[in-house]
């Protein structure tokens, strides 16, 4: 599940800056997740590579007409003594009749856990934990800083359900706009659909609600659910290594541009490294 707010336009310079920013995010994320504190037995880490393909992304190489896109995503999540870390980097290649163009985008999110820091146990209550988070989103000529609380829930039928509410500050905007600080409300989930015999089918994803950022920059909704099947397990092999499925990418008022909307179904292939 990547939190993809991709900024990919063929008319913008500075692709090298995007590569550098994405690489810096990946390096920083690994440094924090692997080196912040010694690992404990109850902590874990997982890394995966996602390959996605879809057609119809607006404001990409083919402008408002909709762009064919292949995305390779490196995604990492880990817990540590006082919280958790998450980062991903998207490597996008857009295609149209004239050729192709590559671009990169990444995010890092770190959260500090109240239950881990203060040592209290929420038990079986509806709220599992309260966290304080900080995020950095970076791409070509783009930097966004986010900060605020996240609540983790215990809800029957969900393996994971969280709600975060963050301040959202565009430090650098690729379109050169003067943007106000706003909010981002984020729901993240993972929930089983079928767990029977060899079949392990589940849904995971997120939805972001981003407020308007001043005159002419509308509020945004980014909704990206995935449905995944553990392919190795289904074929009688090793579970938790290869997954297939699809991702639905919906982006309303994309980048704050009123009326511009992504509505794309993407094929998904995932390789896990635990």
Secondary structure, 3 states (H helix, E strand, C coil): CCCCCCCCCCCCCCHHHHHHHHHHHHHHHHHHHHHCCCCCCCCCEEEEEEEEEEEEECCECCECCCEEEEEEEEEEEEEECCEEEEEEEEEEEEEECCEEEEEEEEEEEEEEEHHHHHCCCCCCCCEEEEEEEEEEEEECCEEEEEEEEEEEECCCCCCEEEEEEEEEEEEECCCCCCCCCEEEEEEEEEEEEEEECCEEEEEEEEEEEECCCCCCCCCEEEEEEEEEEEHHHHCCCCCCCEEEEEEEEEEECHHHCCCCEEEEEEEEEEEEEC
